[in-house]
């Protein structure tokens, strides 16, 4: 699938980089943010569906969704592995 066809996104992590860079970039490209995976309950990103963990997001979000990992690098391998394992 071409990157131009990517329309649905789920962001893992709700830190400063997500808020100031990733979300504005996706919105500017008219992409749909289907959810944000974050353990933070008091996130300011209330306009997006929040998932407490990756597993819940994978169960609820369509398979044609691109997952953007925006967490500390030490978590990337484990998170990417979970996403790939799910298919």
N, C-alpha and C positions, 0 to 999 in steps of 0.2 A: 504494500500500500504506500502510495506517495505521501510525503509529508503534507502536501497541499490538501489531501483528503482527511487529515486528522482534524476532527472537530470537537471531540469530547476529551476532557482532561480531568484528572484527579491529582491533587497535589498532596504529597506526604510531607508534613511539616508546616507549621504556621508561624515561623519566625520572621524576623525583619526582612530577609531576602525574599521570602514568599510575598510579603505585604508590599514591599517597595519595588520589586523587580518582576517577579514571575506573574503575579495577578495582573498588573497593568499591561504587561506585554501580551498576555493571552486576550485580554479585553480589547486591546488595540487591534488585534488580528481577528476579532469577532469570533473567538473560540468559546465553547461552552464549558464552564467549570462545573462538573457534576458533583464535586465534593472535595473536602479537605480532611485528611487523616491527621488528627491531633489529639493528644492526651490532655491538652489544655482545655478546661471547661469554660474559662472566662475569656476566650478569644474574642477579638473584636470583629472577626469575620463572620458575623451572624447571617449575612445574605447568602451564604453557601451551606449546603448540608454538611454536617460534621460527623465523621466516623471516629470512634474511639480507637480503632485499630485497623490494620491493613486487611485482616481476614473479613471483617464486616463489610468493608468497602468492596472487596472482591466478590462477595456474595450478592451485593445489591446493585452494583454498577455494571452496565453493559460491557460485553467483551471487547468492543471496538474503542475502548477508552485508553488513552495514553496516561500512564502514571509518571508523574514528575517527582523524583526524590529530592527533597530540599531539607534534608536533616544533616546532622553532623556526619562526616565521612566514615566514622567508625561504625555507623549503622547501615551504611549503603549495601554492603554485601548481603546481610541478613534480609533486608527489605527487598532487594532485587530478586533474591532467591525465592522468597515467598510469592512474589508476583509471577515470576517465570514458572514456578511449580504449579500455580493455579491455571496457567495457560493464557 
